[in-house]
């Protein structure tokens, strides 16, 4: 199996994400692309960081209330149930509630309570929807209604959920109970089928119990569960899965496979002749195993405590606690299986055989003492995350014939200084992300794309050479390469993705070459750039492409450009209708937007600390989101009535703003439009205003009140 790592990129509203709500959704979305590289951190759990959007937990996590403490309520009358802040409430809900909508509304209306729910008598109409209770901080335990389907992400990110129980046999969707960090036990009374990642990343989960058969087990359904010590299925349940001693086995055509191993079990693992395979996720959960012993005559073999396929062609698993510094892989081995060596803390050197053909996903991930990775010549494939998190790895050698190296293969190798990869066919996503000691890298000839996040966080990278024929720089490819002073794009390169060079604080010039597309926030936070010339070939400049370039004083356009023009160093669309970007380092205190402009694009003025006054002419129809965000010197603003919509966060963080006038004709004020305007004292709102977004004036402590109809 391969695992697609979840990456939290910093997409803003244009990418469908905004603020904490969007970060929560993005974090939860990991379950839909979910972990299939075995996660083998030091404790046998997740190697990825938890989402930032989880709510703070309540002080304790006691067991559910005794039966006599439960209250009963009809779904239709939940509005009359009192739930004081911080109070414990145990509620048994009956009646009809399609999709559990009324129950969800009740729980979300009481985020500071501590709620136990028994919905076993609730008629929810057969299914619970996707993201049903996602992120609900007040939910402590839940007995779900007898539904046939629990939607994807239905209970993900519930930070204080301790126990969950399903009363009927159900299909449990992708990520349905993922990232519930306090969850201790899950019970499926009648059995279930588990979707991809359905219980993943629950760091406290110790027990999963099935009252009937486990129908199917999706990819990563039980991944990254460092405390899981027991999975139980009745002996007479039937189906393809069985349990013994807390371990989970699957019956397959070639024999049984060990799918999950108890987290607290260790020592010597003895495998009978009937065990035909050990899955990578089972290996990842073997944090306390010191040796393997395979019974003779089966499909597996062992030698010196290491597990192999019967004829030795595959190295299946190397014990986590095998205390040796050096290991010579036998010459018979043609493939190192996914996760085989994961998280072994002792190994400093592994010598791979000359005829090795494949290294599986996460094969050496988390081997914190490993110092060198020398891939032999015939090896045609290095899997995703193969050496991820090898924090002592200093040198990597990938020979000429190793064409395919998977995403994140060397991610987080903080000590990696030297890489030899003269014939790499592609630079995969996150290939060297977080390799903080890497100083130089030459992308081999023939590579057409530098993958998303390929060099993100390589803060020591001083030199990067890109080949002729390169066509694309992926999203965040060089983000936060803070030592990179310059980069030359070949003329073949047509696209630089969002955040491609963001945070490259030493970059003195924006490498634009002959790009057709400059992604959103591509050069955000590059203070060394003073001037930019948009090439004539450019057809698209994304939002905030030069936001936070604090010394940028002018944005020009090369002769012959058909998509953009420059007016006094300010970037406009060719016809002048859209103001695209105002330089963050332009020190003028006043600016009058040209009268032909009808639209202020997202982040157009964002982050300029010098502007005290901006004249917005009649004729402008829309101020898009974040258009003036972080203009810390802006003292006042008057929005003409031709503007129908003031976008979300349009003036967010304008800390010197004292007054704002929205003229008659403005109909919509976006969420957080004036949030964080700490000195805002007076706001005039028109009668035409029909909609005010959430938090429009949040954190405006000096604002005494607002008047309507032009008053102050």
N, C-alpha and C positions, 0 to 999 in steps of 0.2 A: 504494500500500500504506500501511496505517497501522501504527504501531508501538505496542504496549502496553508502556510502561516498567515495568521491574521496580522495586517499592518494597520496601525492607526496613522493615516496621513492627515494633514491639517486642512482638509477641504473646508472651505467656507460655504456660504449660502449657495453659490453658483454650482457647487457640487452636490447640492441637496442636503447640506448639513449646516446647522446654525446653533452656536452656543452649546450649553450643557445638554439640551434635549437631543441634539444631533450626535454629540459624543456618545451618549448612552445608546442610541440606536446603532451607531457604528460599531461600538464595542460588542453589542449583542449580535450583530450581523456575523460575527465570527462563526457562529454555529451553523450558518448556511454555507460556509465555505470551509468547513471545519476540519480540525487538526487531524491530519492523517500521517504526518511524520511522527514517530513515537516520541513522546515527550518524556525525557529521562533526566530531569533535574536531580540534584543531589539527594533529594528525598524521595525520588521516584515519581515526582509529580510534574507540574507544568514547568516548562522552561520559558514560556511567554509571560509577559507582565499582565496583571489583571487590568481591566478597564478602569479608567480614572473616574468614571461617572457613578460608581456605586455610592449609595448614601451611607452616612456614618451609622454604625450599628448601635442599637439600643444597649443599655448596660449589661443585660444578662440574657441567657437563652434557656430558660427553664423548660421542663417538659410540659406538654399540654395540660390544661386544667382537668381536674377530676369531673366526672359526669354531673355531679350535683351543682357545679358552678356554671353549667351551660345555660344560656338564654335561648329561647326559640323565637323566630320571627318569620313572617311571610316575606317572600322576595319583594312583593309590591309595597310593603310597609317599612322597608329598611330606613327610610328617611326619618322615621320617628324614634329610631334607636339611638340612644345617647352613647357617645364614646369620647370621654374626656382625654385631653392631651396627656400622654404618658400612662394612661390607665390600661389595665389588662381587661380584654373583652373576649369571652368565649361564646361564639354564636352558632347556633344550629339553624340553617335557613331551609325553608320548605317552599313549595309552590312551583310556579312556572316562571322561568327566567331565561329566555332564548339567548344562548351564547354566554350566559352568566353576566349580562350587561349591568344589571342592577347591583349585583354583588361587587362587580369591579368598581362601579361608581362609588359605592359605599366605602370600600377600602381606600380608594384614592382620595376620598374626601376627609380621611382621618389619618394623615401620614405620621402623626406622632403617637398614635395609640399602639397597643400591642395586641394583635387580633389573631385568635384561633378560629378557624372556620370548619364547620362540618356541613358539607353540601351533599351528603350521601342520599338525602331525600329530595334533592332539588331536580326538577325537570329542566335541563339546560338545552334541550332540543337536539341532542345527539353529538354535539361537538363544542369545543371551546376554541375561540378564534386565535389566530396568530397574535403574539404580543399581548395576550389577555391581561395578565397582571405584571407585565415586565417592569422591573425596577421598583415594585411596591415595597417601601421600607417598613410598613406596619404589619405585614403578614408574617406571623410566627409559625403557624402550622395550618395545614389544609388537608381535609378529606374531600377529594374531588367528586363531583356528581357522576352518575353512571353514564358516561359518554363513550362513544366509539372512537373518538379522535380528539387528541389534545394537540392544538396547533403549534407550529414552529414558534419558538421563543416565548411560549405562553407564560412561563414563570421565570424566565431568565433574569439574572441580576437582582433577585430579591435578597438583600444582604442579611436579613434577620430570619429568614425561613429556616426552621430547624427540622421539620418533619413534613413529609408529603405522602399521601396515600391515595391510590386509585381503586375505586370500588368495583369497576367492571373492566373486562378485557378491552384494551384500547390500543390504537396506533399512536405512539407518542412521537410528536414531530421533532424536526431538527432543532437542537439546542433548547428544547422545551424547559429543562430544568438546569441549564448550564450556568456557570458563574454564580451559583448561590453559595457563598463562601461559608455560611453557618450551617448549611444543610448536613444533618447527621445520618438520617435514615430515610429510605424510600421503600414503600411497600406497594406491590401490585397484587391485589387480592386474587384476581382471576388470571394473572399472567398478562403479557403485553408484547408488543413489537416495538423496539426502540429505534428511532431514527438517528441519523448522523449527529454525533456530538450531543445527544439528548441529555446526558448526565455529566458532561465533561466539565473540567475546571472547578469542581466543587471540593475545595481543599479539606473540608472537615467530614466529608461523607465516608462513613465507616461500614455501612450495612445496606445492602440491596436485597430485598426479599420478594420472591415471586410465589403466589399461591397456585399458579398454574404454569403452563408452558411458556417459555420465551420463544416467541415466534420467529423473530429475526433480530439481528444486532447490526445496526448501522455503523458505518465507518466512524471511528473515534467516539462511539457512544459511551464508553467507559474509560476515556483517556484522561490523563492528568488528574488522577484521584489518589493523592499520596497517602490518604488514611484508609482507603477501602480495604477492609480486612475480611469481608465475608460477602459472598454472593450465594444465595440459597434458592434452589428449585426443588420441589418435591420429587422423590424418586419415581413416582408413578405419573408424573406430569406428561411424559411423552415429548415428542418434538425432537429437534436437532441438538438441543443443549442439555447438559447435565452439570451438576456441581458435586464436588467432593472436597471436604476439608476447607471450604471457603473458596476454592478455586473453580473457575468456570471452564468447561470443555465444550467443544462443538464436534458433533459427529459429521464427518465428511467421507467422501467416496474412498479416499485412500487410507482412512483411519481417523482417530480422534486428534484434534488440535487443542493444545492448551491456549486458551484465549485470554484469561486473566488470572493473576496469581495474588494470593493474600499479601497485603503490604507488610505485615509484621512477621511473616514467615521468612525463614532464611536457612543458613547453614548449607547442607547438601540437598539438592533437589534430585530425587530419584524418579526417573521416567520409565514406565513400563513399556514393553514391546508394542502395546496397542496405541501408544502415543506417537502419531506420525509426524507431528509438527508442533512448533512453539511459535505463536504469533509475536510480532514485534511489540505489540502493546503488552503482552505478557512479560516479555523481557524487560520492558520499561518499568514494570511494577515490581521487579525483583531487586529491591534496594538492599536486601540483607543476605543475598545469596553468595556463597563462597565457592561453590563447585557444583557441577552437574555430573550425574551418573545415569547413563542410558543403558537399559537392559539389552543384552545381545539378541540379535535376531529381529530387531525392529527397524524402523525407517530412520532412526537417529542413532548416532554413535558419540561417544565421549572419549576424550584423551586428556589426561592431566587436568581434569575438571572443566575442560572447554567442550562445548556442544557443537557437533557437526552433523551434516546430513550423512546418510549411511555410508556412502562411498567417499566421503570427505571432500566432495566438490564444493560444498557450501559451508562457510563458518556461520553457524546459527546464533550462538550466544557465547560471550565471554563474561565470566562472573564479575559482578560489580565489586565484590570484596576480595577478589584474587589479588594478593599483595605482591606483585612482581613489577619491576620497573621496565623490563624489556621483554618483548614477545616476538618470536619468529613464526609467522603464519606458515603452516605446512605448504609444501610445493603443490600438493594435490588440489588446493583451494582455487576455484575459479571465480567465486563470488563471495563477498562479505555481505551478509544479509542486513536489512534495515535494522538499525538500532542495536547491532550485535555487540559493540563495545561501549554503549552509551553510558556516560557518567562514571566510568571507572576513574578513581582519583589517583591511582598509583602509577599507571603506565606513562613512561616518558618516551619510549620508542617502540614503534611497531614496524617491523620489516615485512613488507608485502611481497608475495611471490612474483616472479617475473612473468608468469602466464595469467595473472589476474585479469578478469574481463569486466568485472562490475563491482562497484561499491554502492551499497544501498542507502536509501534516505536515512539520515541521522545515524549512520553507522558508528561514528566516533564522537557524536555530539556530547558535549559536556565532559570530555576527558581533559580535566583541568591541568594535568601535568604533561600532556603530550607536547613535544617541542618541535617536531618536524613531520610534515606530510609529504612523502615521496610516492606519487602515483606511478606504477610501472607502465612501460610503453604500450602494451596491448590493451590497457583498460579503456574501454570505449564509453563508459558511463560512470559519472560520479553523482550520486543522488542528491536530492534536495536536503539542505542542512547537514550534509555528511560530516563536516568538521565544525559545525556551529558551536560556539561557546567553548572552544578549546583555548582557554585564556592564556596558556603558556606557549602556544604555537608561534614560532618565530619565522619559519620558512616553509613555503609550499612549492612543490614542483609538479607541474602538470605537463606531461610530455606531448609530443607532437600529435600522436594519434588519439589522444583523449578528447574527442570532439564535444561531448555533451557533459557539461557541468551544471547541476541543478541550482535552482533558486536558493539563495541563502547558504550556499555550501560552506562559506567561511565567515558567515555573519557572527559578529561578536568575538572574533579572535583578536583581542585587544593588543596583544604583543606582536602580531604578525608584521614583520618588517620587509620581507622579501618574497616576491612571487615570480616564479618563472613559468610562463604559459604562452609560449611562442605561437602556438597554432590553435588557440581556443576558438571554437566556431561561433560562440556567442557569449555575451556578457549578461548573465541572467539577472533577474530581479534580486536585489539585496545581496548580491554575490559577496561583496566585501563590506557590507554595512557594519559600522561600528568597529572597523579595524583601525583603531586610533593611532597605531604606530606605523602604518603603511605610508611611505614617503613618496614613492613613485610607481607608476604603472603605465605600460604601453599597451593599448588595446590592439590586438593582432589584426593584421590585414584580413579583409574578408568579413569582418564583423559589421553587420548592418544596423544594429541597435544596441545602445547601452541601456540596460534594463532599469526599471523603476527602483530607486533607492540603492543602486549598485554600489556606490561609494558613499552613501549617506553617513555622516558622522566620522569620516576619515580625517580627523582634525589635523593630522601631521602631513597630509598629502600636499606635496609641493610641486609635483610635476605629473601631468597626465597627457599622454600623446594619443591623439585620435586619428584613425587611418582614413585615407581617401576611400570614398565609397560608403562611409557611414551616413545613415539617413535620419536617425532619430536618437535624441537624448530623452530617456524616459523620465517619468515623474519623480522628482526628488533625487535624481541620479547622483548629483554632486552636492546635495543639500548639506550645509554645515561643514563643508571642507574649508575650515577657517584659515588654513595656511596656504591655500592655493592662490598664487598671485596673478596667474594668467592662464588662458586656455584658448587654443586656436581651433575653430570649427572648420572642417573641410567644406568646400563649396557644395558638396553633395548633400550635406545635412539640411533637412527641410523643417524639422520640428524639434522644439525644446519643450518638454512637458511642464506641467505645474510644479512649482518649487524646484525646478531643475538645478538652479544655482543659489537658491535662497540660503542666507546665512554664510555665504562665502565672503567673510569680512575682509580678507586681504585682496580680493579681486579688484584690480585697478581699472579694467575695461570690461564692458559687457560683451561676451563673445556672441555675436549675432550672425556673422558670416552672411549667408544668403537664405536665412530662415524664411519660411512661409508663415510659420505659426510660433508665437511666443506664448507659453502657457501662463495661466494665472499664477501670480506671485513668484514668477520664475526667478527674479533677482531681488526678492524681498530681503531687506536687511543686509545690503551690500554697501557699507558706508564708503568704501574706497572708490566707487564709481562717481565721477564728476559730470561726465557728459555721455550721452547715448545718441547714436544715429541709427534710426530704424532703416533697415535695408529696403531698397526698392522692391525686392521680391516679397516682402512681408504683407500678408493678407489679414492677419489676426494678431492682436495683442490682448492677452487675457487680463482680467481684472487684477488690479494691484500688482502688475508685473514689476514695477519699480518702487513699490511701497516700502517705506523705511530706508531708502537709500538717502541717508541724511545729508550727504554732500552733493547730491545730484542737482545741478543748477540749470540744465537745459536738456530737452529731448528734441533732437532734430530728425529730419526725414531725408534720405538720400534722393537725389534727382531721379525722376522717372517713376517714383512710387505712385501707385494708383489707388491705394487704400487709405493712406493717412497724409496729413499735412501738419506742419508745425507753425504755431503762431506765437512768437516771442518765447520760444522754448517750451511751450505747452503743446501737448499732443492732442490733435483733433482728428476725427474721421475726415476723409477726403472732402466730403461736401460740407463739413463744418457743423453738422447737426449734433454730433456727439463729442463731448469733451471727455477724452479717454484718460489722460494722466497729467497732473500738475506736479512739477518736480518738488520733491520733499525738501531739497536744500535751497530752493529759491527764496531769497531773504526779503522779498517785497512784503511790506506790511499790508498793502491793499491790492485788490485785484477785481477788475470788472469782467465778468464773463461776457464774451462777445454776444451781440444781440441775435446772431443767427443760430446760436446753440439752442437746441430743444431738449437735450437730455444730458444729464450728468451721470457718467458711468460709475459702477461700483468702485469704491476706494479711490476715486479720481484725485481727491485732495488729501486723502487720509495720511495722517502723520506729519503734515507740515507744521513746524512749531513757530513759524514767523508770521503767518497771516493773522491780522487783527480784524480785517474787514473784507467781506466778499459781497459784491453787488450781483444779485441774481436777477437778470432782466425778465420782464414779461415776455412770454414766448417759450420759456423753459416749461416743459410739461411733466418731467419726472426727475426726482432726486433718488437715485437708486441706492441700495443698501450700502452703508459704511462710506458714503460719498465724501463726508467731511470728518469722519471718525478720527479722534486723536489730534485734531487741530487745536493744540493746547493754548494758543494765543488768541483765538477767535473770541471776540468780546460780544458781538451781537449779530443777529441774523434776521433777515426779513424774507419770507418766502412768498413770491407773488401768487395771485389766484389762478394763474394758468397752470400751475403745478397741481395735478390731481392727486398725486401720491408722493408722500415723503417716506422713503424706504426704511426698512429695519436698520437700526443703528446708524442712521444718517449723520447724527451729531454726537454719537456716543463718545464719552471721554473728552469732550471739549471743556476742559476744566476751568477756563477763564470766561466762558460764556455766561453773560449776566441777563440777557433778554432775548426773547425769540418771538417773532410775530408771524403767524400763519394767516395769510390774507383770505378773504372770502373767495371761495372756489376750491380750496383744498378739501378733499373728501376723505383721505385716509392717512393716518399717522401710524407708521410701522412699529413693530415690537422694539422696545429699547431704543427708540429714536433719539431720545435725549438722556439716556441713562448715564450716570456717572458725571453729569454736569454739575460739579460740586458748588459752583457759585451762581447757578441759575436762580434768579430772584423773581422774574416776571415772564409770563407766557400769555400771549393773546391767541385765543382759538376762535375760528369762524363758525357761524351757524351752519355752514355747508359740511362741516366735519361729521362724517357718519361712522367712522371706525377708528378706534384707538387701540393699538396693539398692546399686548402684555408687557408690563415693565417699561412703558414709554418714558416715564419720568422716575424710574427707579434710581435710588441713591442721589437724589437732588435735595439735600437736607435744608437748603436755604429757600426752597420754593414754598411760600406760604399758601398758595392757592392759585387757581386759574379762573379766568373770567371767560365768558362766551360772548361772541358778537362784537369783537373788536376792543372790548375793555381790557384793562391791564391789572 
